[in-house]
Amino acid sequence: PWVTLLFAVSLLHPCEAQGSRVTAVLVQEGEDLLLEAEYNNPEGFFIVWWRFNKTVNLVRFVPRIEPAVFPDFTGRIEFTGKGFSVKLKNLQLADSGVYTAEVGHYGGDRPLGDRPLGDRPLGDGTLAEYKVTVQAPVSPVKLSVVSVVSRSSASCDLTVNCSTQDSHISSTFTCVDGACSQEGGGGRSEVTTSGASLQVYLLNSSIVCHHSNQVHWTKDFKGTQHVCCQHAGSEAPSAGPSVYLVKIVVFSVGLIIMVAAVITVHLMEKLHKHK
């Protein structure tokens, strides 16, 4: 699906030419973008063309002649049939920049239909201008449990790691009777080397690992109760000898005493007979 001015924000300062305004647009890499331009006197225009960064031509509109796409954008321009609007397809990171729709005319008496595509018209004004930023989607994120200290089936301290291809953050949570809290309060976040945001935080009864930029996001999560129950007793600290262990020790000591007593009696009887 193509994106029409995704996250568009109109800036406050007007352009000099015909009072048009610059529109800032954020687009995810691989998506399409609708560039809209209308003219209040479409029958009286001489020529309208779209340019990239003021120097690279995309498409040219001339009265009573089919719109012409410039070679660098062959296969990437789709006409909407509405005014001088066009759809630019499959945007890549290198497509970030300023797109301008300008109205103008050619000098001289040469007929418009005989003008080669490379002829540069004289600019009369700007119909529309877009400042486009293309961003790649963020990489997948993974939430993993680093350690769990379980004090009972309903109480544990757990440390998790939230990681992407180029960054990671860790955080510790304490859960008692199903109620959990994050160390330091609130969530933890940092900006990755690619400029995206990486966060780990508590949401209801789940720990969430969230990776996002201005056009895309991914997440991974784990239920705190499930993690605590799954690891219950796996790293539980010793709170003293268990009843089972005490029974084994008592039985062993009793057995040793009984064996020693039998041996002692046997030796005494043997010594008595010898005398």
C-alpha positions as CSV (number, residue, x, y, z in Angstrom):
1,P,0.0,0.0,0.0
2,W,1.2,3.5,-0.9
3,V,1.4,6.2,1.7
4,T,-0.1,9.6,1.2
5,L,1.9,12.2,3.0
6,L,2.7,9.9,5.9
7,F,3.3,11.9,9.1
8,A,2.9,15.1,7.1
9,V,3.6,18.3,9.0
10,S,3.2,21.7,7.4
11,L,5.9,24.1,8.4
12,L,4.9,27.6,9.4
13,H,7.1,29.7,7.1
14,P,5.9,30.3,3.5
15,C,8.0,29.9,0.4
16,E,8.7,33.1,-1.5
17,A,7.1,31.8,-4.8
18,Q,3.3,32.2,-4.8
19,G,3.1,31.8,-1.0
20,S,3.3,28.0,-1.2
21,R,4.3,26.2,2.0
22,V,6.9,23.5,2.6
23,T,5.4,20.2,3.8
24,A,7.7,17.9,5.7
25,V,7.0,14.2,5.1
26,L,8.4,11.0,6.6
27,V,8.1,7.8,4.6
28,Q,9.2,4.2,5.2
29,E,11.7,2.8,2.8
30,G,10.0,0.9,0.0
31,E,6.7,2.7,0.3
32,D,5.1,5.1,-2.3
33,L,4.5,8.8,-1.9
34,L,1.8,11.0,-3.4
35,L,3.1,14.4,-4.4
36,E,0.1,16.8,-4.8
37,A,0.1,20.0,-6.9
38,E,-2.9,21.9,-8.2
39,Y,-3.0,25.1,-10.3
40,N,-6.0,27.4,-10.3
41,N,-5.8,28.1,-14.0
42,P,-4.9,24.7,-15.5
43,E,-6.0,25.7,-19.1
44,G,-3.7,28.7,-19.1
45,F,-0.5,27.2,-17.8
46,F,2.6,27.0,-20.1
47,I,4.5,24.2,-18.3
48,V,4.5,22.5,-14.9
49,W,7.3,20.2,-13.9
50,W,8.5,18.4,-10.7
51,R,12.1,18.7,-9.6
52,F,14.2,16.9,-7.0
53,N,16.6,19.1,-5.0
54,K,16.0,21.9,-7.5
55,T,18.2,20.3,-10.2
56,V,16.9,16.8,-11.1
57,N,13.8,16.7,-13.2
58,L,11.1,14.0,-12.6
59,V,8.2,14.8,-14.9
60,R,6.9,17.6,-17.2
61,F,3.4,18.7,-18.0
62,V,2.7,20.6,-21.2
63,P,-0.8,21.6,-22.4
64,R,-2.5,19.2,-24.8
65,I,0.5,16.8,-24.7
66,E,0.9,13.6,-22.7
67,P,3.0,14.2,-19.5
68,A,6.6,13.2,-20.0
69,V,8.7,11.3,-17.4
70,F,12.4,12.0,-17.3
71,P,14.8,9.0,-17.8
72,D,16.0,8.8,-14.3
73,F,12.5,8.2,-13.0
74,T,11.2,5.8,-15.7
75,G,8.9,3.2,-14.1
76,R,8.7,5.1,-10.8
77,I,6.2,7.8,-11.7
78,E,2.4,7.1,-11.7
79,F,-0.1,9.8,-12.8
80,T,-3.2,10.2,-10.6
81,G,-5.2,12.2,-13.1
82,K,-5.8,14.9,-10.5
83,G,-4.2,18.2,-11.4
84,F,-0.4,17.9,-11.6
85,S,-0.2,15.3,-8.8
86,V,2.0,12.3,-9.2
87,K,2.8,9.2,-7.2
88,L,6.5,8.4,-6.7
89,K,7.0,4.7,-6.2
90,N,9.3,2.6,-4.1
91,L,11.2,5.3,-2.2
92,Q,14.7,4.5,-1.1
93,L,17.0,6.3,1.4
94,A,18.7,8.2,-1.4
95,D,15.3,9.7,-2.3
96,S,15.3,11.9,0.7
97,G,15.4,15.6,-0.3
98,V,13.2,18.4,-1.5
99,Y,10.6,17.9,-4.2
100,T,9.2,21.0,-5.9
101,A,6.3,21.5,-8.4
102,E,7.1,24.6,-10.5
103,V,5.1,26.5,-13.1
104,G,6.8,28.3,-15.9
105,H,7.2,28.9,-19.6
106,Y,9.7,28.6,-22.5
107,G,11.4,31.5,-24.1
108,G,11.3,32.0,-27.8
109,D,8.7,31.2,-30.4
110,R,9.3,27.5,-30.8
111,P,6.1,25.4,-30.4
112,L,5.7,23.6,-27.1
113,G,5.2,20.3,-28.8
114,D,8.6,20.6,-30.5
115,R,10.5,21.3,-27.3
116,P,12.9,18.5,-26.4
117,L,12.5,17.0,-22.9
118,G,15.9,18.4,-21.8
119,D,14.9,22.1,-22.6
120,R,15.0,24.1,-19.3
121,P,11.9,26.3,-18.9
122,L,11.8,29.7,-17.2
123,G,10.4,29.5,-13.7
124,D,7.4,31.6,-12.8
125,G,6.5,30.2,-9.4
126,T,6.2,27.2,-7.1
127,L,3.0,25.2,-6.8
128,A,4.0,22.8,-4.1
129,E,7.1,21.8,-2.1
130,Y,7.9,18.8,0.0
131,K,10.8,18.0,2.2
132,V,10.9,14.2,2.2
133,T,12.8,12.0,4.7
134,V,12.9,8.3,3.9
135,Q,13.7,6.0,6.8
136,A,14.4,2.3,6.8
137,P,12.2,0.0,9.0
138,V,13.8,-0.9,12.3
139,S,15.3,-4.4,12.8
140,P,13.6,-7.1,14.9
141,V,14.0,-7.0,18.6
142,K,14.5,-9.8,21.1
143,L,13.6,-9.9,24.8
144,S,15.6,-12.5,26.8
145,V,15.7,-13.5,30.5
146,V,19.2,-13.1,31.8
147,S,18.6,-14.3,35.4
148,V,15.8,-15.1,37.8
149,V,16.1,-15.4,41.6
150,S,12.9,-17.0,42.9
151,R,12.0,-16.9,46.6
152,S,8.7,-18.6,46.2
153,S,6.3,-19.5,43.4
154,A,4.8,-16.0,43.7
155,S,7.9,-13.9,44.2
156,C,11.0,-13.4,42.1
157,D,13.6,-10.9,40.9
158,L,14.4,-11.1,37.2
159,T,16.8,-9.4,34.9
160,V,16.1,-9.1,31.2
161,N,18.0,-8.0,28.1
162,C,16.3,-6.1,25.3
163,S,18.5,-6.3,22.1
164,T,18.6,-5.4,18.4
165,Q,21.3,-6.0,15.8
166,D,23.4,-3.0,17.0
167,S,22.3,-2.2,20.6
168,H,20.9,-3.6,23.8
169,I,19.7,-2.5,27.3
170,S,19.1,-4.5,30.5
171,S,16.7,-4.0,33.3
172,T,15.7,-5.7,36.6
173,F,12.2,-6.3,37.8
174,T,10.9,-7.4,41.2
175,C,7.6,-9.3,41.4
176,V,5.7,-10.2,44.6
177,D,2.3,-11.8,44.5
178,G,1.8,-10.9,40.8
179,A,2.6,-7.2,41.4
180,C,5.9,-6.1,39.6
181,S,8.0,-3.0,39.7
182,Q,10.9,-1.9,37.6
183,E,14.2,-1.0,39.1
184,G,14.6,2.8,39.1
185,G,10.9,3.3,38.4
186,G,9.5,3.8,34.9
187,G,11.1,2.4,31.8
188,R,14.6,2.3,30.4
189,S,15.4,3.7,26.9
190,E,18.3,4.7,24.7
191,V,19.0,5.9,21.2
192,T,20.6,3.2,19.0
193,T,23.5,3.8,16.6
194,S,21.0,3.9,13.7
195,G,19.0,6.7,15.5
196,A,16.1,4.6,16.5
197,S,14.7,4.3,20.1
198,L,15.1,1.1,22.1
199,Q,12.9,0.8,25.3
200,V,12.2,-1.9,27.9
201,Y,9.3,-1.2,30.3
202,L,6.5,-2.8,32.3
203,L,3.0,-2.8,30.8
204,N,0.3,-4.4,33.0
205,S,1.7,-7.9,33.7
206,S,4.1,-8.0,30.8
207,I,7.7,-6.8,30.2
208,V,7.9,-5.1,26.8
209,C,10.9,-4.6,24.6
210,H,10.1,-1.9,22.0
211,H,12.2,-0.8,19.0
212,S,11.0,2.1,16.9
213,N,11.8,5.1,14.7
214,Q,9.4,7.6,13.2
215,V,7.9,5.3,10.5
216,H,8.2,1.7,11.9
217,W,8.3,-0.3,15.2
218,T,8.7,-3.9,16.4
219,K,8.4,-5.4,19.9
220,D,8.8,-8.5,22.0
221,F,7.3,-9.2,25.4
222,K,7.1,-11.8,28.2
223,G,4.5,-12.3,30.9
224,T,6.1,-11.7,34.4
225,Q,4.0,-14.5,36.1
226,H,5.0,-17.0,33.4
227,V,8.7,-16.2,33.8
228,C,8.6,-16.4,37.6
229,C,6.7,-19.7,37.6
230,Q,8.9,-21.2,34.9
231,H,12.0,-20.5,36.9
232,A,10.6,-21.0,40.4
233,G,13.2,-22.8,42.5
234,S,15.8,-22.9,39.8
235,E,17.9,-20.3,41.5
236,A,16.3,-20.1,44.9
237,P,18.6,-19.2,47.7
238,S,18.9,-21.6,50.6
239,A,16.9,-20.5,53.7
240,G,18.2,-23.3,55.9
241,P,18.1,-27.1,55.9
242,S,14.9,-28.7,54.6
243,V,12.8,-31.1,56.6
244,Y,13.7,-33.9,54.2
245,L,17.4,-33.2,54.7
246,V,17.0,-33.1,58.5
247,K,15.3,-36.5,58.4
248,I,18.1,-38.0,56.4
249,V,20.7,-36.7,58.8
250,V,18.9,-37.9,61.9
251,F,18.3,-41.4,60.4
252,S,22.0,-41.6,59.3
253,V,23.2,-40.6,62.8
254,G,20.8,-43.0,64.5
255,L,22.0,-45.8,62.2
256,I,25.6,-45.1,63.0
257,I,24.9,-45.1,66.7
258,M,23.0,-48.4,66.5
259,V,25.8,-50.1,64.5
260,A,28.4,-48.7,66.9
261,A,26.4,-50.0,69.8
262,V,26.1,-53.5,68.3
263,I,29.9,-53.6,67.6
264,T,30.7,-52.4,71.1
265,V,28.5,-55.1,72.7
266,H,30.0,-57.8,70.5
267,L,33.5,-56.8,71.4
268,M,32.7,-56.7,75.1
269,E,31.2,-60.2,75.0
270,K,34.2,-61.5,73.2
271,L,36.6,-59.9,75.7
272,H,34.6,-61.3,78.6
273,K,34.8,-64.9,77.2
274,H,38.5,-64.5,76.6
275,K,39.0,-63.7,80.3
